[in-house]
């Protein structure tokens, strides 16, 4: 295929994919969009960056907290949409005072201790985790990277970029690392809307009230100093209204599930030692 025609074909595919992506209404199917990565490459990207995360940040030395977030996460991951994705999720609490959480392509999720302190109830924590899990299921990170690196990516991936000894630097230069230019951790408003919608499905299946997701994000937005999390996750609009509209398309369920361990979690996270500054030498 001539080069110009190849570019034209790829460009048309992106335009069609983006148009469909932005046109979703409540109840429409939620599926991954245009992507030049394979699912296995999502997993490889996640694994490579997860190593960088644990090199830079301190994993919370508290087994109860680690087990607690895994219980909440595993309940969300049991939802059909999460199981059908084929990704295996992991959940790790980092001793970091910022209010943040993120999930890398393929499934590694990291929850900052500052986020645990900020949640008013377990459903809010489940909301953030379900939202982040949805970015993974919908492959938003590699979707954005695919659009941004339309022609370059196939050749780079064919060259066995992922997994070699200089992976961290190369990932960063491609915008596939953890830096400020990362495609895999910064999402569009449309992606946020999709993650809210799918996250509400995961929460509903798990017995958590999906509205608590919206209320937590809106609580953060209403503070005097909105956290970094909100700059990476732009508000897609009236979250509560959109989530309630999505809930109307779901089977009727009774919400209010709790592990019963939320208050102990609050006590344990309050007892963590002061969060160290992250290492930047990796």
Wavefront OBJ file of the C-alpha trace (Angstrom):
o trace
v 0.000 0.000 0.000
v 1.485 3.458 -0.905
v 2.634 5.468 2.124
v 0.201 8.358 1.563
v -2.697 5.950 1.153
v -1.598 4.144 4.347
v -1.671 7.422 6.261
v -5.068 8.259 4.808
v -6.493 4.859 5.791
v -5.209 5.109 9.358
v -6.409 8.713 9.655
v -9.891 7.770 8.482
v -9.985 4.947 11.015
v -9.097 7.347 13.821
v -11.657 9.944 12.720
v -14.407 7.309 12.616
v -13.325 5.848 15.968
v -13.188 9.249 17.673
v -16.585 10.261 16.277
v -18.161 7.071 17.594
v -16.325 7.451 20.890
v -17.741 10.940 21.524
v -21.319 10.133 20.512
v -22.131 7.665 23.301
v -25.401 7.999 25.225
v -26.377 6.231 28.490
v -26.863 2.526 27.949
v -24.800 2.324 24.758
v -22.179 -0.447 24.664
v -18.834 0.369 26.269
v -16.005 -1.084 24.219
v -12.335 -0.238 23.596
v -11.723 2.118 20.685
v -9.090 2.271 17.959
v -5.828 0.733 19.137
v -2.494 -0.216 17.552
v -1.410 -2.151 20.646
v -2.239 -5.747 21.395
v -3.662 -6.636 24.803
v -0.374 -8.346 25.627
v 1.456 -5.100 24.877
v -0.899 -3.317 27.291
v 0.203 -5.846 29.915
v 3.881 -5.341 29.064
v 3.534 -1.561 29.310
v 1.835 -1.890 32.680
v 4.442 -4.252 34.063
v 7.334 -2.046 32.944
v 5.824 1.091 34.460
v 4.732 -0.698 37.652
v 8.391 -1.466 38.348
v 9.162 2.219 37.999
v 6.329 3.119 40.397
v 7.558 0.818 43.163
v 11.116 2.094 42.640
v 10.007 5.706 43.099
v 7.364 5.385 45.809
v 7.174 3.567 49.126
v 4.739 0.670 49.254
v 2.744 1.025 52.490
v 4.128 -1.404 55.054
v 0.726 -2.383 56.417
v -0.716 -5.751 55.489
v -4.228 -4.855 56.592
v -4.344 -1.889 54.195
v -2.968 -3.951 51.324
v -5.492 -6.718 51.962
v -8.333 -4.238 52.378
v -7.869 -2.550 49.002
v -7.440 -5.953 47.379
v -10.773 -7.077 48.801
v -12.531 -3.994 47.463
v -10.734 -4.281 44.125
v -11.358 -7.995 43.758
v -15.079 -7.467 44.303
v -15.116 -4.912 41.475
v -12.971 -7.166 39.277
v -15.553 -9.947 39.648
v -18.041 -7.941 37.533
v -18.649 -9.463 34.065
v -17.157 -6.506 32.170
v -13.923 -6.775 34.157
v -13.670 -10.564 33.797
v -14.369 -10.435 30.072
v -11.548 -7.944 29.521
v -9.020 -10.709 30.167
v -6.844 -8.409 32.282
v -5.633 -9.487 35.721
v -5.833 -6.582 38.157
v -3.515 -5.969 41.079
v -3.952 -3.389 43.841
v -1.178 -1.734 45.835
v -1.321 0.993 48.497
v 1.539 3.489 48.326
v 2.524 5.624 51.307
v 2.079 8.932 49.480
v 0.228 11.868 51.020
v -1.267 13.144 47.740
v -4.897 12.366 46.900
v -4.452 10.141 43.887
v -4.874 6.707 42.368
v -4.103 5.365 38.930
v -4.188 2.127 36.989
v -1.652 1.231 34.341
v -2.465 -0.577 31.085
v -2.998 -4.268 31.686
v -4.171 -3.932 35.285
v -1.657 -2.739 37.939
v -3.472 -0.216 40.165
v -1.890 2.034 42.781
v -3.816 3.816 45.536
v -2.130 6.597 47.509
v -2.600 6.669 51.278
v -3.773 10.287 50.864
v -6.730 9.038 48.841
v -7.700 6.573 51.566
v -7.667 9.431 54.078
v -9.888 11.560 51.808
v -12.672 9.021 51.237
v -15.794 9.485 53.370
v -17.076 5.939 52.862
v -16.102 2.676 51.219
v -18.301 3.284 48.177
v -16.245 6.391 47.354
v -13.062 4.325 47.400
v -14.772 1.684 45.250
v -15.859 4.476 42.902
v -12.307 5.683 42.324
v -11.049 2.120 41.907
v -13.890 1.214 39.544
v -13.222 4.336 37.505
v -9.500 3.536 37.218
v -10.253 -0.108 36.410
v -12.516 1.072 33.611
v -9.683 3.003 31.970
v -7.796 -0.310 31.813
v -10.751 -2.334 30.510
v -11.483 0.264 27.819
v -7.764 0.515 27.030
v -7.866 4.302 27.150
v -4.124 4.745 27.687
v -3.019 2.817 24.627
v -5.977 4.217 22.669
v -4.629 7.736 23.259
v -1.078 6.608 22.467
v -2.290 4.982 19.244
v -3.914 8.204 18.079
v -0.865 10.290 18.939
v 1.691 7.961 17.341
v -0.314 6.949 14.322
v 2.487 6.047 11.920
v 5.438 5.544 14.262
v 3.985 2.980 16.638
v 3.775 -0.131 14.456
v 7.475 0.055 13.569
v 8.513 0.787 17.143
v 6.497 -2.093 18.506
v 7.820 -4.421 15.819
v 11.301 -3.491 17.016
v 10.674 -5.135 20.404
v 10.684 -1.853 22.287
v 8.844 -3.185 25.316
v 10.787 -5.315 27.728
v 14.389 -4.507 26.815
v 17.041 -3.116 29.164
v 16.423 0.550 28.305
v 12.648 0.319 28.462
v 12.054 3.146 30.965
v 13.768 5.851 28.937
v 12.223 4.740 25.661
v 8.748 4.530 27.161
v 9.126 8.049 28.529
v 10.271 9.431 25.178
v 7.222 7.880 23.507
v 4.878 9.295 26.119
v 4.251 5.785 27.437
v 5.902 6.306 30.812
v 4.826 8.050 33.995
v 5.951 11.594 33.181
v 4.007 14.769 32.482
v 3.749 13.889 28.778
v 2.277 10.457 29.428
v -0.521 9.357 27.139
v -1.320 6.354 29.302
v -2.250 8.364 32.422
v -3.959 11.463 30.996
v -7.403 11.161 29.489
v -9.896 13.213 27.520
v -13.305 14.263 28.811
v -14.868 11.586 26.606
v -12.630 8.943 28.167
v -13.603 10.205 31.629
v -17.286 9.915 30.737
v -16.772 6.347 29.576
v -14.802 5.437 32.694
v -17.562 6.944 34.861
v -20.176 4.936 32.975
v -18.339 1.612 33.073
v -17.231 2.285 36.634
v -20.885 2.660 37.593
v -21.525 -0.799 36.087
v -18.701 -2.344 38.134
v -19.900 -0.627 41.306
v -23.488 -1.684 40.731
v -22.486 -5.320 40.221
v -20.458 -5.142 43.447
v -23.320 -3.612 45.442
v -21.822 -0.126 45.838
v -23.894 2.977 45.099
v -22.428 4.418 41.850
v -23.461 7.961 42.785
v -20.724 7.965 45.429
v -18.136 8.022 42.643
v -19.500 11.323 41.363
v -19.792 12.767 44.846
v -16.172 12.014 45.656
v -14.832 13.615 42.472
v -17.078 16.619 43.025
v -15.897 16.875 46.633
v -12.287 17.067 45.412
v -13.165 19.631 42.749
v -14.864 21.821 45.344
v -11.826 22.095 47.601
v -9.554 25.154 47.731
v -6.630 23.228 46.192
v -7.877 20.537 43.774
v -5.429 17.607 43.719
v -3.249 16.522 40.797
v -5.699 13.700 40.204
v -8.216 16.150 38.758
v -5.767 17.586 36.241
v -5.166 14.068 34.903
v -8.911 13.340 35.039
v -10.801 16.340 33.634
v -14.393 16.679 34.786
v -16.575 15.474 31.899
v -19.532 17.585 33.061
v -22.316 16.923 35.532
v -21.043 13.595 36.790
v -23.914 12.803 39.120
v -26.543 13.457 36.460
v -24.673 11.329 33.911
v -24.124 8.474 36.354
v -27.761 8.496 37.434
v -28.770 8.344 33.763
v -26.449 5.350 33.281
v -27.872 3.676 36.397
v -31.342 3.827 34.882
v -30.136 1.500 32.121
v -28.842 -1.093 34.634
v -30.795 -3.857 36.381
v -32.403 -2.677 39.623
v -30.221 -3.573 42.594
v -30.016 -2.827 46.297
v -26.912 -0.767 47.091
v -25.132 -0.403 50.385
v -22.536 -3.186 50.366
v -19.676 -2.671 52.855
v -16.820 -4.924 53.909
v -17.340 -3.624 57.445
v -13.654 -2.669 57.641
v -13.757 0.950 56.494
v -13.312 2.460 59.972
v -10.393 0.182 60.747
v -8.872 1.211 57.404
v -9.152 4.839 58.483
v -7.387 4.063 61.738
v -4.636 2.055 60.044
v -3.939 4.656 57.359
v -3.789 7.397 60.003
v -1.100 5.363 61.762
v 1.253 5.139 58.771
v 4.612 6.865 59.195
v 5.091 10.179 57.374
v 5.184 9.631 53.643
v 8.739 9.952 52.279
v 9.525 12.057 49.228
v 9.497 9.915 46.080
v 12.815 8.933 44.559
v 13.508 10.683 41.237
v 16.735 8.889 40.496
v 15.235 5.893 38.760
l 1 2 3 4 5 6 7 8 9 10 11 12 13 14 15 16 17 18 19 20 21 22 23 24 25 26 27 28 29 30 31 32 33 34 35 36 37 38 39 40 41 42 43 44 45 46 47 48 49 50 51 52 53 54 55 56 57 58 59 60 61 62 63 64 65 66 67 68 69 70 71 72 73 74 75 76 77 78 79 80 81 82 83 84 85 86 87 88 89 90 91 92 93 94 95 96 97 98 99 100 101 102 103 104 105 106 107 108 109 110 111 112 113 114 115 116 117 118 119 120 121 122 123 124 125 126 127 128 129 130 131 132 133 134 135 136 137 138 139 140 141 142 143 144 145 146 147 148 149 150 151 152 153 154 155 156 157 158 159 160 161 162 163 164 165 166 167 168 169 170 171 172 173 174 175 176 177 178 179 180 181 182 183 184 185 186 187 188 189 190 191 192 193 194 195 196 197 198 199 200 201 202 203 204 205 206 207 208 209 210 211 212 213 214 215 216 217 218 219 220 221 222 223 224 225 226 227 228 229 230 231 232 233 234 235 236 237 238 239 240 241 242 243 244 245 246 247 248 249 250 251 252 253 254 255 256 257 258 259 260 261 262 263 264 265 266 267 268 269 270 271 272 273 274 275 276 277 278 279 280 281 282
